[in-house]
Amino acid sequence: LFRFSDHSPTGDFRMTDTTLQAPQRVDYRIEPAQYRHWSLSFDGAIARLTLDIAEDGGIRPGYKLKLNSYDLGVDIELNDALNRIRFEHPEVRSVIVTSGKDRIFCSGANIFMLGVSSHAWKVNFCKFTNETRNGMEDTSKHSGLKFLAAVNGACAGGGYELALACDEILLVDDRSSSVSLPEVPLLGVLPGTGGLTRVTDKRHVRHDLADIFCTSVEGVRGQRAVDWRLVDAVAKPAQFPAAVQERATQLAAGSDRPAGAKGVALTRVERTDSADGIAYANVNVQIDRSKRTATITVKAPAGAQPADIAAIEAAGAAWWPLAVCRELDDAILNLRTNELDVGTWLLKTEGDAAAVLASDAVMFANKDHWLVRETIGGLRRTLARLDVSSRSLFALVEAGSCFAGTLAELAFAADRTYMLALPDDAARAPKLTLNEFNFGFFPMVNDQSRLQRRFYEEAAPLEAARAAAGQALDADEAVKLGLVTAAPDDIDWDDEIRIAIEERAAMSPDALTGLEANLRFASKENMATRIFGRLTAWQNWIFNRPNAVGEKGALKVYGTGQKAGFDLNRV
């Protein structure tokens, strides 16, 4: 780790080899009144997200967020703002993403923040920013909420990656504002938030032009940026505001989000933190530090639940599917960021499976209503966050479990699923039940359902699973259908689970991360999986190489006036 000393004579911060104090835990819960970097405004069907980063507002000490550069705290606000638009403002059909600073849109991730951060912090930061931007594209695809990047100044690195996540990019043509991905020539690393992949896969920039673009510091501006497909359009400064408004209006016209609907307030996610656990209303996390496990238990709904849209709207953020989605998402983020050495997550459920299925039935019957659609979207993104988490996932289907419908997705997300067999006690024997939500409503980031991934989209096992939908399957039936990994009986259960956990804990965490990512996303790739795969492989490797972080590495010497010294051997 590093910290920054006083300003150098050149006005830059200087990195020194001094270890930072133990970091505080990161809390992903935030409300608009607490924002320091983003402002959110609304004008009918159009919302405006304005980035105006407070230089002294870093989530950790040791750097200033100059030139509208961001850190994790900035993206936590963005993630919250996007959810506010989704749920609190259903009338919004398009979002303008722009800057509140003069002649600067965003200069990307703060370089000095990267310099003072551990490797794990850098990569987890990149993962979260990727998920936020993927979430924008997910919402555009599934909910009709469109995004327009109004690039009103210099747009570099992660700033351009934020623009790339929007549906369209409009660049001011003021003879100086440009878009750029300068990470390779400037820092000796790669763009960390999908820039290379979106330039090719989404923008279809010709590969030789992309090569020039990604190896130049100054970037591309004006009509050339349009010609190279880096942006969709440019406008002179005098015409820029009107052009932005016109295009945002056109994008809004193509959305089906309801003009007259009333949103629901996203109240604070309440939880109780302890030294070894987190307790929510519907989710519980218990950490066993000696075994390096976290047991995540998701509870079925209790008591009378909404049966129609009016009751769902009245329940608002307390409606069980929405509440459990937000709590599980917070738990995943908390564990990923604050509990790095807890390497295995044990996924459990608890409660009445019939209550889960009844809730699912109401959700399915009203799936086209905007609030239900957004809740399904929230669940889809939360489950996808679980899929890409670098932790071993074991699902334990025990007596009292409710792996049914939506909650059965936890079992199918797991690397292994163990189901207790109680052939002599049918009343206590756990069951697993499928419904429509297991067949495509919650696709992984590669656009496959978890059952499609499980069976490689082969027709016979998928048809057999669908034929069993609605049946409460015991362990033997689940094994025959290929829905679980193993079904030990009550004599062998404790030992088999213990051995599996101990074996996992003895393996290299790095090797497991690579193994799990390969096996979870087998056979089918798309832009999102390539983004995550390249982050895991390329960025993990390049961020650790001396050419980036050695004594003369480009990232290490940035801002010091020194020239980077590279090991010129290709590896």
C-alpha positions as a printed NumPy array, in Angstrom:
array([[  0.   ,   0.   ,   0.   ],
       [  1.003,   3.594,  -0.506],
       [ -0.011,   6.993,   0.715],
       [  0.532,  10.414,  -0.813],
       [  2.912,  12.965,   0.684],
       [  2.514,  16.722,   0.37 ],
       [  2.325,  18.265,  -3.07 ],
       [  5.494,  17.973,  -5.104],
       [  6.955,  21.069,  -6.781],
       [  5.049,  20.114,  -9.945],
       [  1.738,  20.297,  -8.114],
       [  1.144,  16.555,  -8.192],
       [  0.882,  14.152,  -5.312],
       [  3.892,  11.921,  -4.702],
       [  3.554,   8.286,  -3.703],
       [  5.623,   7.038,  -0.753],
       [  5.987,   3.523,   0.622],
       [  3.973,   4.024,   3.781],
       [  1.255,   1.606,   4.82 ],
       [ -2.195,   3.057,   5.29 ],
       [ -4.094,   2.52 ,   8.509],
       [ -6.585,  -0.331,   8.596],
       [ -9.465,   0.707,   6.327],
       [-12.972,   1.246,   7.554],
       [-15.678,  -1.099,   6.345],
       [-17.486,   0.016,   3.223],
       [-21.245,   0.537,   3.472],
       [-23.092,   0.511,   0.15 ],
       [-26.273,   1.997,   1.603],
       [-26.742,   5.656,   0.699],
       [-29.524,   8.165,   0.019],
       [-29.653,  11.19 ,  -2.322],
       [-29.344,  13.616,   0.586],
       [-25.92 ,  12.09 ,   1.258],
       [-24.621,  12.399,  -2.315],
       [-21.413,  14.382,  -2.689],
       [-20.693,  13.748,  -6.356],
       [-23.924,  13.25 ,  -8.294],
       [-27.077,  15.322,  -8.579],
       [-30.346,  13.985,  -9.907],
       [-33.086,  16.127, -11.456],
       [-36.286,  15.367, -13.313],
       [-38.221,  17.019, -16.125],
       [-41.188,  14.899, -17.11 ],
       [-40.005,  11.826, -18.968],
       [-36.341,  12.894, -18.831],
       [-33.994,  12.627, -15.869],
       [-30.596,  14.259, -15.656],
       [-27.667,  12.676, -13.812],
       [-24.97 ,  15.301, -13.36 ],
       [-21.453,  14.369, -12.267],
       [-19.722,  17.089, -10.239],
       [-17.186,  15.283,  -8.094],
       [-16.037,  16.828,  -4.811],
       [-12.233,  16.725,  -4.841],
       [-12.045,  16.094,  -1.099],
       [-14.834,  13.513,  -1.134],
       [-12.83 ,  10.314,  -1.582],
       [-14.167,   7.234,   0.147],
       [-10.692,   6.717,   1.647],
       [ -7.851,   9.116,   2.479],
       [ -4.716,   9.658,   0.453],
       [ -5.877,  11.251,  -2.794],
       [ -7.96 ,  14.058,  -4.29 ],
       [-10.607,  13.407,  -6.907],
       [ -9.381,  15.991,  -9.397],
       [-10.725,  16.516, -12.927],
       [-14.008,  14.743, -12.196],
       [-12.168,  11.49 , -11.529],
       [-13.969,   8.884,  -9.492],
       [-13.474,   6.224,  -6.836],
       [-15.742,   3.571,  -5.327],
       [-17.758,   6.158,  -3.391],
       [-18.731,   7.933,  -6.599],
       [-19.98 ,   4.682,  -8.096],
       [-21.908,   3.741,  -4.959],
       [-23.846,   6.978,  -5.466],
       [-24.38 ,   6.203,  -9.158],
       [-25.699,   2.736,  -8.37 ],
       [-28.149,   4.2  ,  -5.871],
       [-29.242,   6.959,  -8.259],
       [-30.008,   4.415, -10.982],
       [-32.2  ,   2.456,  -8.572],
       [-33.988,   5.661,  -7.549],
       [-34.84 ,   6.286, -11.185],
       [-35.953,   2.707, -11.729],
       [-38.267,   2.485,  -8.723],
       [-39.097,   5.997,  -7.536],
       [-39.588,   7.587, -10.961],
       [-41.367,   5.211, -13.354],
       [-42.367,   8.227, -15.463],
       [-38.738,   8.647, -16.554],
       [-38.038,   7.169, -19.963],
       [-34.599,   8.543, -20.752],
       [-31.633,   9.674, -18.668],
       [-29.074,  12.296, -19.643],
       [-25.679,  11.55 , -18.112],
       [-23.51 ,  14.674, -18.133],
       [-20.987,  16.731, -16.186],
       [-21.427,  19.757, -13.947],
       [-17.838,  20.906, -14.511],
       [-16.636,  23.198, -17.253],
       [-14.901,  21.467, -20.177],
       [-14.493,  18.185, -18.289],
       [-16.934,  15.302, -18.594],
       [-14.992,  12.72 , -16.581],
       [-11.332,  11.724, -16.496],
       [-12.091,   8.204, -15.28 ],
       [-10.931,   6.31 , -12.22 ],
       [ -8.653,   8.345, -10.013],
       [ -5.081,   7.286, -10.738],
       [ -3.778,   8.202,  -7.302],
       [ -6.561,   6.163,  -5.715],
       [ -5.354,   3.178,  -7.734],
       [ -1.818,   3.906,  -6.581],
       [ -2.696,   3.767,  -2.877],
       [ -5.012,   0.79 ,  -3.168],
       [ -4.327,  -2.885,  -2.661],
       [ -4.645,  -5.169,  -5.653],
       [ -7.867,  -6.646,  -4.273],
       [ -9.364,  -3.188,  -3.823],
       [ -8.525,  -2.222,  -7.409],
       [-10.06 ,  -5.337,  -8.922],
       [-13.178,  -5.312,  -6.736],
       [-13.618,  -1.616,  -7.529],
       [-13.44 ,  -2.436, -11.24 ],
       [-15.897,  -5.297, -10.799],
       [-18.483,  -3.081,  -9.088],
       [-18.149,  -0.343, -11.707],
       [-18.597,  -2.998, -14.398],
       [-21.756,  -4.261, -12.717],
       [-23.152,  -0.729, -12.482],
       [-22.57 ,  -0.069, -16.167],
       [-23.836,  -3.509, -17.169],
       [-26.896,  -2.67 , -15.084],
       [-27.545,   0.398, -17.227],
       [-27.509,  -1.754, -20.343],
       [-29.663,  -4.383, -18.625],
       [-32.276,  -1.747, -17.742],
       [-32.246,  -0.369, -21.272],
       [-32.805,  -3.855, -22.687],
       [-35.444,  -5.112, -20.276],
       [-37.198,  -1.993, -18.955],
       [-36.959,   0.493, -21.802],
       [-35.044,   3.103, -19.805],
       [-32.649,   4.734, -22.268],
       [-29.383,   6.537, -21.503],
       [-27.76 ,   9.414, -23.384],
       [-24.198,  10.459, -22.576],
       [-24.   ,  14.227, -23.056],
       [-20.217,  14.543, -23.212],
       [-19.66 ,  18.239, -22.579],
       [-15.901,  18.136, -22.072],
       [-12.813,  15.952, -21.976],
       [-13.823,  12.302, -21.585],
       [-11.052,   9.849, -20.755],
       [-10.62 ,   6.309, -19.478],
       [-13.423,   5.308, -17.154],
       [-15.274,   8.469, -18.16 ],
       [-15.497,   7.192, -21.719],
       [-16.384,   3.75 , -20.379],
       [-19.339,   5.323, -18.561],
       [-20.399,   6.951, -21.837],
       [-19.981,   3.63 , -23.652],
       [-22.519,   2.038, -21.295],
       [-25.149,   4.527, -22.496],
       [-27.361,   3.853, -25.502],
       [-25.973,   6.856, -27.367],
       [-23.108,   9.333, -27.015],
       [-23.348,  12.996, -28.039],
       [-20.017,  14.864, -27.946],
       [-19.588,  18.63 , -27.863],
       [-17.554,  19.805, -30.861],
       [-15.555,  22.619, -29.282],
       [-12.206,  21.765, -30.886],
       [-10.801,  20.482, -27.601],
       [-13.199,  17.933, -26.08 ],
       [-12.285,  14.387, -27.011],
       [-12.913,  10.793, -26.02 ],
       [ -9.963,   8.591, -25.119],
       [ -8.819,   5.342, -23.526],
       [ -5.241,   6.287, -22.528],
       [ -4.589,   3.511, -19.994],
       [ -2.087,   1.55 , -22.097],
       [  0.241,   4.411, -23.121],
       [ -0.178,   6.397, -19.899],
       [ -0.39 ,   3.814, -17.12 ],
       [  0.716,   0.482, -18.494],
       [ -2.617,  -1.158, -17.669],
       [ -5.866,  -1.834, -19.529],
       [ -9.169,   0.007, -19.273],
       [-10.848,  -1.644, -16.28 ],
       [-14.535,  -1.107, -17.001],
       [-15.185,  -2.785, -20.326],
       [-13.77 ,  -0.099, -22.583],
       [-11.849,  -2.317, -24.979],
       [-14.719,  -4.757, -25.302],
       [-17.449,  -2.164, -25.828],
       [-15.353,  -0.288, -28.41 ],
       [-15.311,  -3.437, -30.545],
       [-18.393,  -5.444, -29.568],
       [-20.835,  -2.58 , -29.05 ],
       [-19.514,   0.37 , -31.049],
       [-18.032,  -1.809, -33.832],
       [-14.961,   0.384, -34.163],
       [-12.728,  -1.15 , -36.809],
       [ -9.918,  -3.018, -35.096],
       [ -7.058,  -1.053, -36.658],
       [ -8.688,   2.251, -35.727],
       [ -9.343,   0.858, -32.246],
       [ -5.63 ,   0.028, -32.011],
       [ -4.689,   3.639, -32.779],
       [ -7.364,   4.968, -30.437],
       [ -6.324,   2.785, -27.486],
       [ -2.609,   3.55 , -27.798],
       [ -2.856,   7.337, -27.987],
       [ -3.134,   9.685, -25.029],
       [ -4.809,  12.625, -26.77 ],
       [ -7.9  ,  10.778, -27.97 ],
       [-10.236,  11.588, -30.858],
       [-12.569,  14.573, -31.18 ],
       [-15.093,  16.153, -33.506],
       [-16.286,  14.548, -36.704],
       [-13.482,  11.998, -36.64 ],
       [-14.987,  10.547, -33.443],
       [-18.244,  10.08 , -35.355],
       [-16.485,   8.648, -38.408],
       [-14.638,   6.127, -36.244],
       [-17.93 ,   5.194, -34.5  ],
       [-16.593,   6.306, -31.112],
       [-19.624,   8.59 , -30.632],
       [-22.999,   8.873, -32.337],
       [-23.069,  12.59 , -33.044],
       [-21.358,  15.904, -32.325],
       [-22.788,  19.391, -31.867],
       [-21.237,  22.825, -31.617],
       [-21.299,  24.391, -28.144],
       [-24.13 ,  26.8  , -29.002],
       [-26.309,  23.964, -30.302],
       [-25.224,  21.319, -27.807],
       [-27.907,  21.802, -25.084],
       [-30.723,  21.764, -27.652],
       [-29.259,  18.739, -29.413],
       [-29.03 ,  16.864, -26.098],
       [-32.629,  17.692, -25.215],
       [-33.891,  16.733, -28.655],
       [-32.157,  13.365, -28.659],
       [-33.191,  12.578, -25.076],
       [-36.789,  13.33 , -26.064],
       [-36.53 ,  11.022, -29.074],
       [-35.101,   8.231, -26.924],
       [-37.891,   8.714, -24.385],
       [-40.512,   8.407, -27.107],
       [-39.39 ,   4.846, -27.793],
       [-39.806,   3.688, -24.174],
       [-42.882,   2.006, -22.712],
       [-42.315,   3.128, -19.117],
       [-45.617,   4.474, -17.736],
       [-46.125,   8.248, -17.805],
       [-48.704,   8.424, -15.037],
       [-47.465,   5.829, -12.574],
       [-46.496,   6.658,  -9.01 ],
       [-43.141,   5.399,  -7.811],
       [-42.297,   3.65 ,  -4.571],
       [-39.813,   5.078,  -2.082],
       [-36.687,   2.999,  -1.59 ],
       [-36.449,   3.2  ,   2.16 ],
       [-33.128,   2.467,   3.847],
       [-32.141,  -1.209,   3.972],
       [-32.077,  -1.878,   7.704],
       [-29.662,  -4.371,   9.153],
       [-27.925,  -5.274,  12.404],
       [-24.16 ,  -5.739,  12.191],
       [-22.182,  -7.884,  14.609],
       [-18.584,  -9.057,  14.718],
       [-19.43 , -12.22 ,  12.8  ],
       [-22.723, -11.571,  11.101],
       [-25.299,  -9.335,   9.451],
       [-29.017,  -9.663,  10.167],
       [-31.736,  -8.295,   7.888],
       [-35.478,  -8.884,   7.986],
       [-35.314, -11.512,   5.216],
       [-31.621, -12.419,   4.969],
       [-29.136, -13.528,   7.588],
       [-25.348, -13.811,   7.259],
       [-23.274, -15.759,   9.772],
       [-19.472, -15.899,   9.424],
       [-17.321, -18.748,  10.734],
       [-13.831, -17.257,  10.605],
       [-12.071, -20.462,  11.581],
       [-13.569, -22.234,   8.559],
       [-13.534, -19.094,   6.364],
       [-17.224, -19.548,   5.499],
       [-20.225, -17.253,   5.413],
       [-23.643, -18.855,   5.686],
       [-26.201, -16.753,   3.797],
       [-29.767, -17.719,   4.714],
       [-32.666, -16.271,   2.718],
       [-36.055, -16.483,   4.408],
       [-39.423, -17.133,   2.808],
       [-42.148, -14.49 ,   3.164],
       [-44.091, -14.675,   6.419],
       [-47.673, -13.628,   7.043],
       [-50.206, -12.325,   4.547],
       [-48.638, -11.16 ,   1.281],
       [-49.948,  -8.872,  -1.49 ],
       [-52.207, -10.65 ,  -3.915],
       [-52.721,  -7.908,  -6.514],
       [-51.072,  -4.798,  -7.925],
       [-52.784,  -2.416,  -5.529],
       [-51.454,  -4.35 ,  -2.559],
       [-47.99 ,  -4.592,  -4.126],
       [-47.877,  -0.83 ,  -4.634],
       [-49.092,  -0.271,  -1.087],
       [-46.359,  -2.53 ,   0.281],
       [-43.723,  -0.703,  -1.767],
       [-40.158,  -1.462,  -0.737],
       [-41.471,  -3.848,   1.936],
       [-42.943,  -6.18 ,  -0.727],
       [-41.057,  -9.421,  -0.11 ],
       [-39.48 ,  -9.942,  -3.576],
       [-38.18 ,  -6.37 ,  -3.615],
       [-37.102,  -6.4  ,   0.03 ],
       [-35.24 ,  -9.708,  -0.251],
       [-33.601,  -8.532,  -3.473],
       [-32.213,  -5.377,  -1.849],
       [-31.099,  -7.163,   1.313],
       [-29.34 ,  -9.972,  -0.555],
       [-27.638,  -7.466,  -2.84 ],
       [-26.352,  -5.509,   0.157],
       [-25.126,  -8.69 ,   1.82 ],
       [-23.224,  -9.797,  -1.303],
       [-21.539,  -6.412,  -1.678],
       [-20.713,  -6.247,   2.018],
       [-19.067,  -9.67 ,   2.016],
       [-17.224,  -9.127,  -1.244],
       [-15.656,  -5.86 ,  -0.117],
       [-15.215,  -6.288,   3.624],
       [-14.574, -10.031,   4.082],
       [-11.88 , -10.94 ,   1.566],
       [-10.652, -14.032,   3.425],
       [-14.096, -15.589,   3.761],
       [-13.757, -17.72 ,   0.679],
       [-16.788, -20.035,   0.739],
       [-20.395, -18.913,   0.892],
       [-22.948, -21.486,   2.039],
       [-26.34 , -20.682,   0.533],
       [-29.366, -21.703,   2.56 ],
       [-33.08 , -20.944,   2.617],
       [-35.569, -21.135,   5.444],
       [-39.353, -21.107,   5.681],
       [-42.475, -22.157,   3.84 ],
       [-41.875, -23.069,   0.199],
       [-45.582, -22.622,  -0.484],
       [-45.28 , -18.974,   0.528],
       [-42.405, -18.482,  -1.924],
       [-44.383, -20.114,  -4.719],
       [-47.466, -18.033,  -3.904],
       [-45.398, -14.856,  -4.043],
       [-43.903, -15.985,  -7.346],
       [-47.385, -16.646,  -8.728],
       [-48.458, -13.073,  -7.972],
       [-45.236, -11.746,  -9.488],
       [-45.692, -13.865, -12.614],
       [-49.333, -12.858, -13.056],
       [-48.346,  -9.188, -12.945],
       [-44.98 ,  -9.426, -14.676],
       [-45.803,  -6.689, -17.198],
       [-46.62 ,  -4.084, -14.547],
       [-43.763,  -1.597, -14.281],
       [-43.067,  -2.188, -10.565],
       [-43.057,  -5.963, -10.918],
       [-40.898,  -5.692, -14.028],
       [-38.365,  -3.546, -12.173],
       [-38.397,  -5.967,  -9.218],
       [-37.705,  -8.886, -11.544],
       [-34.883,  -6.78 , -12.981],
       [-33.475,  -6.156,  -9.515],
       [-33.544,  -9.872,  -8.735],
       [-31.93 , -10.64 , -12.082],
       [-29.046,  -8.244, -11.395],
       [-28.601,  -9.429,  -7.788],
       [-28.415, -13.077,  -8.837],
       [-25.993, -12.084, -11.607],
       [-23.846, -10.34 ,  -8.975],
       [-23.733, -13.654,  -7.126],
       [-22.652, -15.472, -10.296],
       [-19.61 , -13.24 , -10.812],
       [-18.516, -13.111,  -7.173],
       [-15.067, -14.64 ,  -6.641],
       [-16.219, -16.962,  -3.863],
       [-16.954, -20.665,  -3.782],
       [-20.733, -21.163,  -3.623],
       [-22.211, -24.269,  -1.986],
       [-25.987, -24.566,  -1.63 ],
       [-27.247, -26.71 ,   1.255],
       [-30.8  , -27.995,   0.884],
       [-31.697, -29.078,   4.422],
       [-34.836, -29.778,   6.423],
       [-36.856, -26.582,   6.692],
       [-35.467, -25.229,   3.409],
       [-37.565, -23.445,   0.788],
       [-35.566, -23.747,  -2.431],
       [-38.593, -23.108,  -4.617],
       [-39.056, -20.955,  -7.701],
       [-37.08 , -17.74 ,  -7.34 ],
       [-35.136, -19.076,  -4.342],
       [-34.252, -22.26 ,  -6.245],
       [-32.059, -20.001,  -8.38 ],
       [-29.669, -19.861,  -5.431],
       [-29.187, -23.613,  -5.714],
       [-28.589, -23.386,  -9.452],
       [-26.124, -20.499,  -9.011],
       [-23.997, -22.608,  -6.684],
       [-20.853, -24.44 ,  -7.725],
       [-22.251, -27.46 ,  -5.866],
       [-25.653, -28.211,  -4.369],
       [-26.011, -30.76 ,  -1.588],
       [-29.515, -31.983,  -0.74 ],
       [-30.293, -33.919,   2.425],
       [-31.951, -37.304,   1.79 ],
       [-34.391, -38.471,   4.478],
       [-36.052, -41.539,   2.947],
       [-37.508, -42.618,   6.285],
       [-38.928, -39.239,   7.228],
       [-40.924, -37.876,   4.335],
       [-42.474, -35.123,   6.46 ],
       [-39.061, -33.579,   7.281],
       [-37.365, -34.337,   3.989],
       [-36.469, -31.11 ,   2.151],
       [-37.998, -30.493,  -1.252],
       [-36.978, -28.534,  -4.329],
       [-39.663, -27.018,  -6.547],
       [-39.36 , -25.429,  -9.985],
       [-41.647, -22.884, -11.624],
       [-41.618, -20.458, -14.558],
       [-38.98 , -18.265, -12.947],
       [-36.378, -21.01 , -13.353],
       [-36.736, -21.022, -17.127],
       [-35.384, -17.685, -18.313],
       [-36.694, -14.901, -16.068],
       [-33.351, -14.46 , -14.283],
       [-30.699, -15.027, -16.967],
       [-27.036, -14.96 , -16.097],
       [-24.87 , -12.274, -17.674],
       [-24.31 , -14.592, -20.652],
       [-28.088, -14.584, -21.332],
       [-28.519, -18.238, -20.332],
       [-30.834, -19.408, -17.59 ],
       [-28.967, -21.284, -14.88 ],
       [-30.711, -24.48 , -15.93 ],
       [-29.631, -23.917, -19.531],
       [-26.074, -23.471, -18.278],
       [-26.415, -26.599, -16.144],
       [-27.563, -28.768, -19.025],
       [-25.67 , -27.056, -21.876],
       [-29.042, -26.201, -23.449],
       [-29.638, -29.873, -24.226],
       [-33.318, -30.466, -24.891],
       [-33.915, -33.725, -23.005],
       [-32.82 , -32.699, -19.473],
       [-34.413, -29.255, -19.854],
       [-37.713, -30.794, -20.952],
       [-37.574, -33.233, -18.047],
       [-36.982, -30.383, -15.618],
       [-39.827, -28.371, -17.096],
       [-42.138, -31.382, -16.894],
       [-41.346, -31.558, -13.173],
       [-42.235, -27.897, -12.559],
       [-44.711, -27.507,  -9.724],
       [-43.743, -30.803,  -8.095],
       [-42.093, -30.853,  -4.667],
       [-39.05 , -32.954,  -5.538],
       [-37.257, -34.946,  -2.868],
       [-33.529, -35.655,  -2.925],
       [-33.737, -38.819,  -5.024],
       [-35.943, -37.14 ,  -7.628],
       [-33.703, -34.055,  -7.741],
       [-30.63 , -36.248,  -8.275],
       [-32.319, -38.161, -11.109],
       [-33.198, -34.881, -12.837],
       [-29.635, -33.585, -12.4  ],
       [-30.779, -30.645, -10.299],
       [-28.413, -31.251,  -7.365],
       [-24.838, -32.478,  -6.999],
       [-25.244, -35.082,  -4.272],
       [-27.823, -36.264,  -1.754],
       [-26.181, -37.615,   1.417],
       [-28.469, -39.098,   4.051],
       [-28.595, -37.856,   7.627],
       [-25.848, -40.286,   8.683],
       [-23.31 , -38.964,   6.157],
       [-24.512, -35.359,   5.823],
       [-22.36 , -33.631,   8.44 ],
       [-19.146, -35.4  ,   7.449],
       [-19.621, -34.931,   3.724],
       [-20.357, -31.205,   4.052],
       [-17.464, -30.73 ,   6.483],
       [-15.   , -32.474,   4.172],
       [-16.162, -30.469,   1.154],
       [-15.7  , -27.193,   3.03 ],
       [-12.297, -28.18 ,   4.43 ],
       [-11.035, -29.299,   1.036],
       [-12.127, -26.002,  -0.506],
       [-10.432, -23.978,   2.214],
       [ -7.125, -25.767,   1.562],
       [ -6.97 , -24.786,  -2.119],
       [ -5.433, -21.669,  -3.68 ],
       [ -7.994, -18.823,  -3.686],
       [ -6.526, -17.524,  -6.954],
       [ -6.831, -20.874,  -8.681],
       [-10.387, -21.301,  -7.378],
       [-11.405, -17.887,  -8.713],
       [-10.171, -18.843, -12.166],
       [-11.673, -22.324, -11.994],
       [-15.101, -21.141, -10.878],
       [-15.288, -18.402, -13.498],
       [-14.425, -20.916, -16.228],
       [-16.996, -23.471, -15.114],
       [-19.805, -21.033, -14.331],
       [-19.68 , -19.442, -17.774],
       [-19.069, -22.434, -19.993],
       [-20.126, -22.803, -23.638],
       [-21.814, -19.429, -24.232],
       [-20.119, -16.035, -24.305],
       [-21.322, -12.514, -24.958],
       [-20.058,  -8.981, -24.416],
       [-20.71 ,  -9.05 , -20.664],
       [-18.855, -12.32 , -20.061],
       [-15.941, -11.1  , -22.145],
       [-15.803,  -7.954, -20.022],
       [-15.716,  -9.951, -16.786],
       [-13.384, -12.615, -18.177],
       [-10.897, -10.049, -19.41 ],
       [-11.055,  -8.197, -16.112],
       [-10.318, -11.431, -14.237],
       [ -7.504, -12.611, -16.486],
       [ -5.879,  -9.619, -18.155],
       [ -6.344,  -6.993, -15.504],
       [ -5.472,  -9.293, -12.61 ],
       [ -2.255, -10.175, -14.395],
       [ -1.335,  -6.759, -15.765],
       [ -2.12 ,  -4.978, -12.49 ],
       [  0.457,  -7.235, -10.791],
       [  3.214,  -6.934, -13.383],
       [  6.302,  -4.774, -12.729],
       [  5.545,  -2.76 , -15.881],
       [  2.533,  -1.363, -14.031],
       [  3.36 ,  -1.508, -10.319],
       [  7.114,  -2.143, -10.103],
       [  9.489,   0.554,  -8.874],
       [  9.53 ,   2.099, -12.355],
       [  6.084,   0.88 , -13.407],
       [  3.867,   3.323, -15.264],
       [  1.128,   3.285, -12.642],
       [  3.676,   3.671,  -9.842],
       [  5.479,   6.708, -11.286],
       [  2.431,   8.499, -12.665],
       [  2.36 ,  12.091, -11.436],
       [  5.974,  12.104, -10.246],
       [  7.572,  13.453, -13.403],
       [  9.583,  10.254, -13.793],
       [  9.512,   8.168, -16.949],
       [  8.302,   4.598, -16.717],
       [ 10.869,   1.886, -17.232],
       [  9.538,  -1.28 , -18.848],
       [ 10.727,  -4.858, -18.994],
       [ 10.692,  -5.121, -22.77 ],
       [ 10.335,  -8.897, -22.911],
       [  6.968, -10.059, -24.234],
       [  5.318, -12.725, -22.042]])
